[in-house]
């Protein structure tokens, strides 16, 4: 099966292997082999490198096709799991990728095959894939006390459930804690929290804005019910100072740099913190 790998290889990041290639290379999804979808994730420059002594392999993820995606896993919001829209013969389809399902394929073995031309990653989906690949090694770690307070009344889980139905409309959920200042809350004082919901305008900006604004109101209601004491008129643990939605077109880079992105499988500073599993 070995063949010659050259700089003119047709393989690029985001290309999908044919069923024939996946089977020949022994790449099968462990849970649903019939829905296997193997995606190339190596950078284009690494793919073009024909010096096999230094770049002998192509990195892939053994993913799978899904009948429907989960909003919490679109747009790289979860570092371990990505649901991404692809085009299958000009029809929309969804692929699931798990970060730990990576595999290496020798270039000389992959050279015997061509990409599956029935599939393609739209520009935004390819951008989401690239962002997601970097997220695992570059994501925010929230203070343990903040995470404990967020989970005390299961606000984190409820927040996930609120996001899920419209999560594919959101590109990011940002947290601004204490105005990006380090504040000592050992006295039990509440964290001041602002939440920013960022979304791409899409083909129907007005519809997207309306749906995200509904989520905005639901989040404010959630925090009010769980963290605001009506009897004393004071916040407990976390004080939600505002939840706002904003189009990516209006979110400046300088502003985004001051925010911490909250992800489904958010990371704490606890080394033994149990993280939620990928969907089965």
HELIX and SHEET records of a PDB file:
HELIX    1   1 UNK A   19  UNK A   24  1                                   6    
HELIX    2   2 UNK A   33  UNK A   35  5                                   3    
HELIX    3   3 UNK A   44  UNK A   48  1                                   5    
HELIX    4   4 UNK A   71  UNK A   76  5                                   6    
HELIX    5   5 UNK A  107  UNK A  110  1                                   4    
HELIX    6   6 UNK A  123  UNK A  135  1                                  13    
HELIX    7   7 UNK A  144  UNK A  152  1                                   9    
HELIX    8   8 UNK A  155  UNK A  164  1                                  10    
HELIX    9   9 UNK A  167  UNK A  169  5                                   3    
HELIX   10  10 UNK A  178  UNK A  180  5                                   3    
HELIX   11  11 UNK A  205  UNK A  227  1                                  23    
HELIX   12  12 UNK A  248  UNK A  250  5                                   3    
HELIX   13  13 UNK A  253  UNK A  256  1                                   4    
SHEET    1   A 5 UNK A  36  UNK A  40  0                                        
SHEET    2   A 5 UNK A  57  UNK A  66 -1                                        
SHEET    3   A 5 UNK A  91  UNK A  98 -1                                        
SHEET    4   A 5 UNK A  81  UNK A  88 -1                                        
SHEET    5   A 5 UNK A 119  UNK A 120 -1                                        
SHEET    1   B 3 UNK A  36  UNK A  40  0                                        
SHEET    2   B 3 UNK A  57  UNK A  66 -1                                        
SHEET    3   B 3 UNK A 102  UNK A 106 -1                                        
SHEET    1   C 2 UNK A 141  UNK A 142  0                                        
SHEET    2   C 2 UNK A 267  UNK A 268  1                                        
SHEET    1   D 4 UNK A 238  UNK A 247  0                                        
SHEET    2   D 4 UNK A 191  UNK A 199  1                                        
SHEET    3   D 4 UNK A 170  UNK A 177 -1                                        
SHEET    4   D 4 UNK A 260  UNK A 261 -1                                        
SHEET    1   E 2 UNK A 228  UNK A 229  0                                        
SHEET    2   E 2 UNK A 234  UNK A 235 -1                                        
END                                                                             
